[in-house]
Amino acid sequence: MPTKFRPCIDLHNGQVKQIVGGTLHDNNVDQLQTNFVSAQPSAYYARLYQENSLTGGHVIMLGPGNEQAAIEALASWRDGMQLGGGITADNAQRWVERGASKVIVTSWLFPDARFSEERLQLLARAVGRDRLVVDLSCRRIGDGWVVAMDRWQTLTDMKVEQATLEMLAQYCSEFLVHAADVEGLCNGIDEELVAVLGRWSTIPVTYAGGASDLGDLELVDRLSGGKVDLTIGSALDIFGGTRIKLNDFDMDKEGKHGHKPKGHSMRPEPPGTVQARVPKISKDAGTLPSADGTVSVVSHKHVPAFFSQWEMTRTDMLSLIAITLVAIVVRCYGLSTPGSVVFDEVHFGKFAGKYINGTYFYDLHPPLAKMMFALAGKLAGYDGVFDFKSIGLDYAAAGVPYVAMRLMPALLGAVTVPATYIVARACGYATDTAGLASLLVCFENGLVTQSRLILLDSPLVFFTVLSLTTWSVFWTKQGRPFSGAWWFWLLATGVMMGCAASCKWVGLFLFPAIGLSTVSDLWDKIADLSITPTKWIKHFVARAMGLLVVPFAVYMFWFHVHFAVLYKTGDGKSMMSPEFQAAFVGGLNVITDRDVFYGSEVRLRSSNAASGYLHSHTHNWQHEKGSGQQQITLYGFADQNNIWIVEPAYNTTVDSSNGPVPVGDGDSIRLRHKITDKYLHSHDKKPALSSEDHKFELSGYGFPGFAGDSNDNFKVEILSGDKAMEGSDKTVQSIYTRFRLIHQNLGCAVFNSRKKLPKWAFEQTEVNCMRNCRPRMSTWHVEFARLPESNSTDADGAQKRLPVRKARYRPLSVLGKIAEYNRLMANSNAHLTGDHPFAARPHHWPWLRRGTAYWGGLGNVVYQLGNPPVWWASFGAVLLVLAVRTVLFLLDKRQINVTLGGQRRKYFSAAGFFTFAWSCHYVPFFLMGRELFIHHYFPALWMAILVLAFTLDLFTARMPSVVRWSVYAAAAAVTLYAFQTFSYITYARIWTKDACLRTKWLSTWDFDCEHAIGGARSIKPPETSVSSSLDASVSDSALAKKPADPKPGEPPVVSATTTGGNGPKHVYVKPEFVSSESSSLDSLMSSQAEHAEL
């Protein structure tokens, strides 16, 4: 019988995939190489094989999370496909009943990687020899092959040899052999293995691994004498391959799967199959959308000046070299000052150390910028030990290579200066205008200050600037669409956008800015008759891929790197779900009894991500309207005071004569506190922190000899179960069942309010009973369950306990961790409110009402303040663009044509676009309730500076060169004068109190002149040394702190003392020098509490 084609469906994380077999690891998911991930469900492929009579195929579950997909595939073609992955004697028959023609077994036969013939016999008896396939997937070791289990990760003690096959053939009807070393590579089969399988096996064998074309089918037939069938995966068109089409296979009259001659088609291409083609270079016309709605049609023959196919000239090159050198000097000058921790270096320096040590932490920003600082520190020799605990700590005393870490953002900031030049030139402006724009960016004090410290905004501004730089250059390539340069700059734009969003979510504002430009362009291309529908679709797909798919892929990539580096558990874990915590080394590792019975001892956990345990202790409620009964709280740490015993409802019993009785959906139960013997109880009393009519106190109630009452009764309302755990939606199972506890008399649910109780309740979290609450904060699950032996035997001591099945949290996949982390980031950012002394609202930013105090020393300070003339003039230029555009719109309606000296189209194409981009990066902040600072304006500021340069060009375009250059020189002189004036607070230069006071052009600029020479704080630090409690990041949630930790509300740092080689060193730190996130911690937690009912 000739070799047949055997189809396959490989499932990984619930999806149909084709994976390179050698890269599948449990402990390092980032090594996984995937050739194909299908958008189609497993059932689609099963139906496809059935329609084409391709029998004998198999469904393989590669790891957990695939059961439902397997069930769907088998249901689509009952008795048509074999099923493998996790098969045991206990579940084999169940899979046959679900529709598997045969079951495939490997790992279960090898406990501790040693073959068990007894297990094979047991399995053969369970389903019958004819229903059993033994998977001998193997790896080449020396001159032979060894069976590999656990998705080919673990070698066993069994060699693939003739005696082995003869012994196994007694118990099974087929062999399936994956050559794991070549699986998924499409580089050819293991010819020697195929040949020996054909010689040694006395039962049918299916080989899988490395098949790349139809020639391999013929090769397997020849090598095995037609005794070995072949599975083809990654090379097949339905799995993204290009070498073999499914319709190349057909059924002959004998039911054998052959392959057909070319040109014969037996079915249409499956939905979702895309044939990749390299686009031809086209000379079609392109369009440039502008902010005023006009569109300029261009071609390779004629391109307007503002949309020219700009090529860098020798003058440009020399200008860029000079500009770059100046920018590096300006950004890197005096990086060693201050020599201590400044502002948010408290957080981001500490986070760099976490990366270096591989220790998990939580931050409300994406990871890229922080990883860049970690890389800089690692290369400079930072060991990650220094904790950046508070502002003012001395770097030199601790040996921290802080200058090297600050050098990275300084160089990134320097790059934005020549990038500004390139943008102006790409927009069609002359070298003098491009040079002026670069000068304004180079000597902008705010951008310089931010780029000299270990802060996230320098990488953010860098990637934002590069996104719009690559986008501007991309527009210069519109005369040659789909050329190599066109593709490069389009994809580079997408990469930069993804990196900007991966630094801070402010980078997402690039998407509406660039997106509207793209939509306008595509809209106008529809009206361009020179562009065929096919070519228009190519334009659409290219932009969708470059500007949506690529940024998303980049964003996901950096999060993959983030979680690959942070592999150990650490700070912030309590804010995450148990499944998230379980994914880290040293993380939550709970193994408990799965089934919850009456009489079980249980620990109940709030299923919210920032969770705690239902808790009680021997202290009573003390609030005015309370009962004075025992406190019931939520506590973030597991201890014996969290243990409850499940009992039947008051005045009811359960029949346990036939064994322990599981707790089911709808059951009425009581929970008795094991330590204090009190019942969980609710009544018409108000909780400690609420007075609403729909909220009631929870208490512990009872005393010796008292049997309880009906106010102890709670109904179990199961909300969901784990699909992989049968019955978890009907009875309560540890870990897997999510449920609510509804008080039978009051109709309220046990509710996690997330509010912190007073000190008399040990500042634990309030839990009450609330009516009409949504499940989000009233959902619970059992994390620990144990049925004492006394409850599992009858009066005569006879054993009646069921087999103990265990449960544990399933660690989240990388994608699961990314999803949960981003949800928490969104929640944290939405609720990050506070009263930082230097917070500023958006309407204050453009006119520079005030800055931010970063650091104060002896005779000098760092105060974040921009270059005032640049800020004021750039904001005025933006307003002018909006005003002029409005006036011209009205004049156009009156058919009055104003050309702005022939510059109208050029000006509104460039200045109009960057004004819109400025709006996208500024206006959204008005919608945010979170705490904001002046540095949030920096991306918009850079765009406004470009608008200013373009506006100056507009007004001077028709002037004599001498006048034009004089205007430019005056603008440069004013900028340089202001830069020099405020350089003292930019570079932390020593100055006098009088000079400081003269620098306060506005009374609202509140940098502290008492730090200057002659000021009260310039001589010596105060004697008092107080540790800061406001230097905690958002990761230090209330639940993450034990009661002994410092409490929010204590005074901030007054002075910091460090001990170095020369003894103690003091750096005075004014109380308001606190990091931007610190003062928002308590507000964040209280805000979350206020929203808990939503």
C-alpha positions, 0 to 999 in steps of 0.5 A: 500500500503506497504512503498516504498523506495524514492531516493534522491539527496542532493546538497550542493555547487554544489555537491552531498553530504550526510550531518548530518542535525544538523550540517548545519549552515550558520554562522559556516561552520566549524561545517558542518559534511559531510558523503559523497561527490560524485565525480559523477555529479547530473545527474549520480544519476538521470539516475541511479534512472531512469534505476532502475525505482525508482520514487518519489525521490527528489532533494534538494538544500541546499543553494546557488550554486546548481541551475546548478546541479539541472537543470542537474539532472532534465534534465536527468530524466524529470518529474521523480524527485521532486525539493526543496530548494529556491522554491517561487511562482515566480520560482516554475513554472519555475522549473516545466518547467525544468523537476521537477515532483513536487516542494517542499516548506518550508522556503518561507511559513514562512516569519520571521519564521511565517506561511503564509497561503496566500503564500501557496495559492498563490503557489498552484495557481501558480503550482497546488495542484498536483504539490506541496509538503510541506516540514515539516522538523522538530526538536523535541521540548519537546514531539512534533515537530516544523517545521524548515526552512532555511536548518533546522536552524530556528524554525518556529511557526508551530507544526507538529500535526494532525490539521496542516496536515489536513489544509495543505493537502488542498493545496498540494498533498504530505508531505516530512518530514526530522527528522533533529535531526537524519538526516545523523546519520544512527543511526535509525529513529524517530519511534514516528514521523513515527507512528504519520505521519501514523495516522495523514496524509491523503495524501502521506508522505515521511520520511527521517532521520536516516535510517541505514539498510533494517530493517528500511524500514520494521519498517516504513511500520509497524509503519505507516501501509504502509502510509509513504514512506522512503528515505535512504541516508547516509547508501546507498552504492552509497553514501558511506554507507556499510549497504544498496545496491541500488540493494537491491531495485526492482520494483514489478509488481504493481510499488512498490519499495520493497527490494530483497532477498540477492544474487540477483543483478539487475545492476553492481556497479556504477563507483566510488563505493569503498568497504573498506577492512582492508588489511591483514598483509603481509610478502611480501618482500619490497624494499628500493630505493637509490639515486644511483638507486640501490634497496635492496630487503628485507624480514622479514627474512633478512634485510640489516643493513642500512635498519634494523627493528630498535627497540629502545634499552635502550642505545638509550633511555638514549641517547635520554633523554640526547640529548633532555635535552641538546638541550632544554638548548641550545635552551632555554637559555636566551630567554628573551634577547633581550627584544624587537621586533627582525626582523620578530617578527614585522610581526609574533608577530602581526599576533598572536595578529590578531588570538587572536582577530579574525581579518583577515589579509593577509600574503604570507605564510600558517597559521599553524606556525602563529597559533601556535604562537597565541596559545602559546601567548593565553595560556601565557595571551597575549591579542593581543593588542601589535602591534609589530609595529617596531623592537626595541619596548620594550616587558616588558613595554607593558606586552607582554609574549614574553618569552612564545611565544619564548619558543614554537619555542625553544622547536620545535627546541630542538625536531629536535635534538633527531629526528636527532638521530632517523633518523641516527639510522633508517638508520642503523648507530651506536649510536656514528654516530647518537650522532655526527649528533645530536651534530652538529644540536644541536650546529648549531648557525643559527638553534639556533638563528632562534628557539629562536625568533617568526619566522616561520622557526623554525616550518618549520624546525621542521615539515620538520625534523619530515617528514623525521624522520617518513619516515625513520622509515617507511622504517624500517617497510618494512618487515611487510607491511600493519601492524599497525606500517607500516600504522602509520609511513606512515600516520604520514609522510603524516601528517608531510608533510602537516604541513610543507607545512602549515607553509611555501611553502618551505615544498612542497620541501618534495614532490619530495624528498619523492616522487621519493623515493616512485616512485622508490620503486613502480617501483622495486616492479613491478619486484618483482615476490613475489608481486601479482598485487593486492598487488602492487595496495594496495602498490600504493593506500596506498602510494598515500593516505598517501603521497598525500591525507593526506598531502592535507587534513592536508593543507586544515584543517589548512586553515579551522581553519585559516578562522574559527578563523579569522572571522572579517574583517581586514588588507589586505581586499583590496587585496581580491575580494569583495566576499571574503570580504563579508564572514567576519563579518564587511566585504563588505556588498553591497546591490544594484539595480540589473538591470542597465538601461540607466539613472542609477547612477553606481559605476564601480569596477575593477574586479581584486582581488586588486580592485578599483573604476573608479574615477575622480575629479576636477584636470587635467592631468599634464604630458608632453604628456597629454591633460591637461583634467580632471584626470580619475584614480582608487581609492580604496575607495568608494566615490561620485567621483566614481559615473557615469551616464549611457547615450546613445552614442553620437547622439543616443537615446533610447526609454524609453516610455515603461519603463527603458531600460536595458544596454545590450551586445554590446550597445554603451554608454557614462559615465557622471561623476555625480559630475563634469559633464564630460564624460569619454573620450579617444583620441590619447594622451599618459597616464601619466605612459606609452608611448607605441603606444597601450596605450591611455589616459583616461580623463574627457571631456566636458563643459557647452553647449557642447553635447560631441563627438564620443570619449565619446563612449564606447561599452559594451562587456559582458564577463560573467554572473552569471549562477544563475542570468538569463539574466546576460550574456545578460544585465548588472546586478550589481555584477553579470555581468563582462564586458569590455568597448571598445572605439569605435574609438580607439578600446582600452579597459579601463584598470587597469594598477595597477601603482601608479600615481605621487603626483599631481594625489594623488598617486592613481592608473592609468587607461588607454585605452589599445589595445589588452590587455587581460581581466584580468585587463580590466574587470569591474563590477557594484558594485552600481546602482540606477535609480533616480525616475526622470527616472522612471516616464513619463511626466505625473508622471505615474509610469513606473519603473520595480520592483526593484530587488536587488543584493549583493555579495555572500560570498565565501565558505571556499573552495573558500576563500582558493583557492583565498588566495592561488592564491594571495599567489602564486602571492605575492611570485612570485613578492616579490622582493626588495633590503633588505640590508641583502638579499642573493642569494642561491649561497652564502648560503653554504659557509656562505658568510654573515648573516642577521642583526636581532637586535642591542642594547647597547653592543650586537647584534643578527646577523643570522650566522651559525656555520661556520665549520658545514656549510662548512663541510656539504656542502663539504660532499654533494659535495663529495657524488655527486663526488664519485657517479659520479666516481663510475658510470664511474668505474661501466661502466668499470666493476671496482667494488668499494665497499667502504669498504663494505659500498657502499650500506649503504652509498648511500642509506642513504647519497644518499637519503639525498643528493637528499633531500638537492638538492630538498630543495636548487636547486629550489631557483635558479629559484626564482626571489623573495628576499631570505635570509640565513634562507631559507637554513635551511631545506637543512642545516639539511639534509647536516649535516646528510650527513656529519655525514654519510660521517664521518662514511664511512671514519672511519668505518674500523678504530680502535675504538680509531681513530674513536672516536678521529675523532668524538671528534675532529669534536665535539670540532671544532663545540663547539668552533665555537658555543661558539665563535659565541654565542655572536651574537646568544644569544645577549651576551654583548661583546667588540668591540675587541672581535667582530672584532676578530670574523669576520673570513670573511670580508663579515660578516658585523655584526656591532661591533659599538654596542659592548662595546667600539663602537660608538653605545654602549653608548646611542641612537641618539636623533632623533626618527623616526618611520619606514615606512618599517615595513608594511607587504605585506598586506598593498597594495597600494590600501589599503592605503589612501593618508594620510598614510606614503609613502614608501621610508621614512627612516627606524627606527633610534631609537624606543621609548616606554613608560613603568612604569619607563618612556621612554625606548630607544633601538638603531636600526640600519637602516638596521635592517628591517624585511625580507618582509618590504623592498620588499613591493614597489618592489612587487607592482611595479612588479605587475604593470609591469606584469599587461598586462600578 
